[in-house]
Amino acid sequence: MKRSEVNRIMRDAVTFAHEHHFHLPPFAFWTPQEWATKGEEAREIVDHMLGWDITDFGSGNYARTGLFIFTIRNGTMDALRKGRGKVYAEKLLISDVDQVTPMHFHWSKTEDIINRGGGKLVIQLYNSTKDEGLDPGEVSVSIDGVRRTVKAGDTVVLEPGESISITSGLYHKFWGEDSRVLVGEVSSVNDDNVDNRFYEPVGRFPEIEEDEPPLYPLVKDYPKFYHPAK
């Protein structure tokens, strides 16, 4: 992805979120120059991978295969294993019309995916097999506390205000329908380095072509700009 495209997506995302009365935390708007002034007080943001995470999954076509993500809060896998401390995470996602997030599951994370406004969110579902294939059996899911069973590979459609619980090991693929969707994700601890199993290989974090300066750093950019005093 080009940095100019990433910058444009950031600006558009802020506008869209504000239209739905959703506001990002102050650190979202720290410039690279401001990041260079931060010390240990900002360590949690970096270590917990909070912030901007925009990806085309290595497709080279963000509009077709991609996702806007902003991680607002996140704990650690160590805290999750101990069952104490910050054992949860929250993200803001934006899914455009027919923009696909590829089929994947999480080995550890359980998440609620919430349509917070805009169009419809379409989610395709499969159980996973022991060898991490697609199970042909029926899928049982909870949608706002109501149990629903669908055939393997069928889709459920979330209207604004509706949500679905995605348990670990449940394959899911999603996209927007009718218009852009503001999506919330509330989950157990999130670790995108080790807890994603994509059915087909993808590039989770994009390579960036630096055709203009960053508006705000992506999570993957923190090592370039954040250098707290030793």
Residue pairs with C-beta under 8 A, 6 or more apart in sequence:
1 54
1 56
1 62
1 206
1 207
1 208
1 209
2 208
2 209
2 211
3 208
3 209
3 210
3 211
3 212
3 213
3 214
4 211
4 212
5 62
6 54
6 208
6 214
6 215
6 218
7 212
7 214
7 215
9 54
9 62
9 68
10 52
10 54
10 215
10 216
11 215
13 68
13 70
13 94
14 24
16 94
16 118
16 180
16 182
17 23
17 24
17 92
17 94
17 182
20 116
20 117
20 118
20 182
22 92
22 116
22 182
24 70
24 72
24 92
25 72
27 42
27 45
27 50
27 51
28 51
28 52
28 70
28 216
29 216
30 38
30 216
30 217
31 215
31 216
32 213
32 214
32 216
32 217
32 221
32 224
32 225
35 42
35 217
35 222
35 225
35 226
36 225
36 226
36 227
38 226
38 228
39 228
39 229
40 228
42 226
42 228
43 228
44 50
45 51
45 222
46 222
46 226
47 76
48 71
48 73
48 74
48 75
48 76
49 71
49 74
49 190
49 191
49 192
49 219
50 71
50 72
50 73
50 74
50 219
51 70
51 71
51 216
51 217
51 218
51 219
51 222
52 69
52 70
52 216
52 217
52 218
52 219
53 69
53 70
53 71
53 192
53 205
53 218
53 219
53 220
54 62
54 66
54 67
54 68
54 69
54 206
54 218
55 66
55 67
55 69
55 203
55 204
55 205
55 206
56 62
56 65
56 66
56 203
56 206
57 65
57 66
57 67
57 101
57 102
57 198
57 202
57 203
57 204
57 206
58 202
58 203
58 206
58 207
59 65
59 66
59 202
62 99
63 96
63 99
64 98
64 99
64 100
65 99
65 100
65 101
65 102
66 99
66 101
67 93
67 94
67 95
67 99
67 101
68 93
68 94
68 95
69 91
69 92
69 93
70 91
70 92
70 93
71 89
71 90
71 91
71 190
71 219
72 90
72 91
72 92
73 86
73 88
73 89
73 90
74 86
74 89
74 90
74 189
74 190
75 85
75 86
75 87
75 88
75 89
75 189
76 85
76 86
76 189
77 108
77 189
77 191
77 194
79 85
79 86
79 87
79 189
80 87
80 108
80 188
80 189
86 189
87 188
87 189
88 186
88 187
88 188
88 189
89 109
89 185
89 186
89 187
89 188
89 189
89 190
90 184
90 185
90 186
90 187
91 184
91 185
91 187
91 190
92 182
92 183
92 184
92 185
93 182
93 183
93 184
93 185
94 180
94 181
94 182
94 183
95 101
95 121
95 174
95 175
95 176
95 180
95 181
95 183
96 175
96 176
96 180
96 181
97 119
97 175
97 176
97 177
97 178
97 179
97 180
98 175
98 176
98 177
99 175
99 176
100 173
100 174
100 175
101 173
101 174
101 175
102 173
102 198
102 199
102 200
102 202
103 124
103 126
103 171
103 172
103 173
103 198
103 199
103 200
104 171
104 172
104 173
104 196
104 197
104 198
104 199
105 128
105 168
105 169
105 170
105 171
105 172
105 197
106 166
106 168
106 169
106 195
106 196
106 197
107 168
107 169
107 195
107 197
108 168
108 188
108 189
108 191
108 195
109 168
109 187
109 188
109 189
109 190
109 191
109 195
110 165
110 166
110 167
110 168
110 187
110 188
111 165
111 166
111 185
111 186
111 187
111 188
112 163
112 164
112 165
112 166
112 184
112 185
112 186
112 187
113 121
113 123
113 158
113 163
113 164
113 166
113 172
113 174
113 183
113 184
113 185
114 158
114 162
114 163
114 183
114 184
114 185
114 186
115 121
115 158
115 159
115 160
115 161
115 162
115 163
115 181
115 182
115 183
116 160
116 161
116 182
116 183
116 184
117 160
117 181
117 182
118 160
118 176
118 179
118 180
118 181
118 182
119 176
119 177
119 178
119 179
119 180
119 181
120 157
120 158
120 159
120 176
120 177
120 178
120 181
121 157
121 158
121 174
121 175
121 176
121 177
121 181
121 183
122 155
122 156
122 157
122 158
122 174
122 175
122 176
122 177
123 155
123 156
123 157
123 158
123 164
123 172
123 173
123 174
124 153
124 154
124 155
124 172
124 173
124 174
125 139
125 141
125 150
125 152
125 153
125 154
125 155
125 156
125 170
125 171
125 172
126 134
126 135
126 139
126 152
126 153
126 170
126 171
127 134
127 135
127 137
127 139
127 152
127 169
127 170
127 171
128 134
128 135
128 169
128 170
128 171
128 197
129 135
132 197
134 152
134 153
134 171
134 199
135 152
136 152
137 152
138 149
138 150
138 151
138 152
139 149
139 150
139 151
139 152
139 154
139 170
140 147
140 148
140 149
141 147
141 148
141 149
141 150
141 156
141 164
141 165
141 166
141 170
142 148
142 164
142 165
143 156
143 158
143 162
143 163
143 164
143 165
144 162
144 163
144 164
148 156
150 156
156 164
157 177
158 164
163 184
166 172
171 199
192 204
192 205
196 204
198 204
205 220
208 218
208 220
208 221
214 221
217 224
217 225
217 226
